[in-house]
Structures are given as C-alpha cells and as structure tokens.
Amino acid sequence: MGSISDNVKYILDSVAEAAVKAGRKPEDIAVVAASKMNSAERVREAIAAGIKICGENRVQEMEEKLKEGAYSGAELHFIGHLQRNKVKNVTGKCALIQSVDSGELMGLISKRASGLGIVQDVLIEVNVGDEDSKSGVQVFRAEELAAKAADFPGLRVKGLMCIPPFDADAKKTQNYFQTMYNLFIDIKAKKYDNVSMNILSMGMSGDFRQAIAEGADMVRVGTGIFGMRQYHK
C-alpha cells in the first residue's frame, strides 16, 4: 500500500473508470472513506487528498474524532450498526445514517431529530445475504419498512445500503448487487411518503467496481484508502 494520498487518488481514479465503463458519470458516484480504527490525523490526510465523505462504524470513536475536528471539510456518515441507546449520540451529528433496519429505530431517530428541530436523512440497511451475524432488514421486508417512513416526520429515507456476505464468490456477489438494485428501483417506483430513493450504497474495497456496474452510486472504501486495520487485543 502507498501513502493515504496515493491510495485516495487510486481509488477515485478507479471509481471514475468503473463509472465510465458502466456508462455513467464519475461525478455521480460518491466515495465514503470508512475510517474505523484510523486516527483523526489519518482522516484529515484522506480529506486533504480529495475525500468528501467519511463514514464511521463506532459511536464512541466518532465522537472522539469529532472533538478533534477530524472531519472538517467533509460530510460525516454513520455506517455501522446503530444501537437504540446510541441514537441520541448520532442523530444530528451525521449527514446520513446508513444503517436503519427497523421501525423502532426509525421512531427513535425521528423523535430525537424532531426534538432538535431537524430532519435526519437515513438509508435502510438490507441484510441481502440473510446472514444471522449481520444487522439489516430482510429483503422481503425492506419495502414494508420503507412504507413506515411516512409515520416518522423527523427522518427522510434517501435509499438503501447493504453488505453482501464476505465469502461470496464474484457471481454470487453480482447476484446480491442485482437484488439490491431491483429492490431499490421497485421501492422508488412506489413513491412512498418520506422516501426518495436517491442513494444505493453498496460495494467496498474488494468489490466496488462490481457494485458500480450493478447500479451503486455510493461505495464505502476503508482498506483501499487506509490499508489493513490494526486490531489489538
């Protein structure tokens, strides 16, 4: 891996190339730098190199980096599993919460946002591989959840997010992405209140090119920008 600056350039160029290959405009594909377990200094380096959106998985880590001004000059998204008791710590601090997977969570976010006098943008996370180990609403329940957004004026559903199974081969991953795109289009066509379906967030460091080919307009890249995460016991 090169420097963060070099990695950002490579990722942005690769995303643009994948977009053109798919017959799309590079500027229509957003790159989220998944900055879990990276310092505020490293996040600032990525932003200086051209990253416009940062995504965090952990509430406490996000709050610490906010205090350090890590995201200055970039939009902040929450991309990890959001626990009910952490809603107050995230709502209003992030431009987009990408991991809403229940009506209960929608209600808590809406209540918190309304109390702040804002409307919080969210994505519905879909457990496209139906994995017990992952959060997200099941594919066949996603439309039902989208329809519930009409009951919660404190939020807006802007689209869908997914994380396919990590051990899926290229063909299975393609099928998962196609399932998500079809679901995205189906829900968009229903024109539910409070639902716009402008964002399909799917694809990470290892499969973002494939995701773009299948319709993603937002990809989340961590390792490709920051290198392998260093996990400590």
Phi, psi and omega in degrees: 000141177273200177289164177302318179300314179296319180296318178299315179300316180297315180295314180297320178294320181293321177296316179298318179296316179295323179296312180298318179299328180272004180076028183238168180271131179305323183290350179271358179251118180267139177251124176257121176279108180282103194256022177305133176067023174241141185291163176302322180298317179291324176295316179298324178296319179295319179295318179298332181276353176127001177287132182251347180223133174245145179235132179243146180261336188240129186297312183298318178296319178299315181295321178296318180289327176300318178298330181270002180068030186297328189260011182304125180094000180225161175276148180247129176241148171259122188241000181263177176297127182258114177284149183303320184283358179253001182305318182295336182276346186248318182301129180087345179262340180244141177293330183212132171258115189268005192231043178274126186225015179201158175294326178299314180294320176303314182298318180293318178295316180299316180297315179295315181295318179298322177295332178271353181076030180231173170241123184268126176279138182220161168244150173272123177275128181249128176277079191294334179266003181051049182267133179297331184279353184244151174279177181118150178279148178294151184307313185287351178254357185295318181294320177300319179292320178300320181296332180292341183303333180299336182276354187233088184293348181276003178219163174229129174274118184258354180159205185233156175223150174208161171229104179296162177306135183293333184265010180286142176282175186302320182292316179294320178298318177301317179297320178297315180296321178294321176300316180295317181296317179296320177296316178303312180293319180298313181293320179301320182294335182284340177053051177292149176298138177075011182232125181245335180052059177260345187230129171241101185264106178202149183103133179231198188308320186273346186219019184294329179296316178296319179297318179296319178298332182261007172118359179296140172241008173214129178237150184244112187241119178250290182303321181298338179258312188260352185086179181297137178289143179263104181270131181246144177286000000 
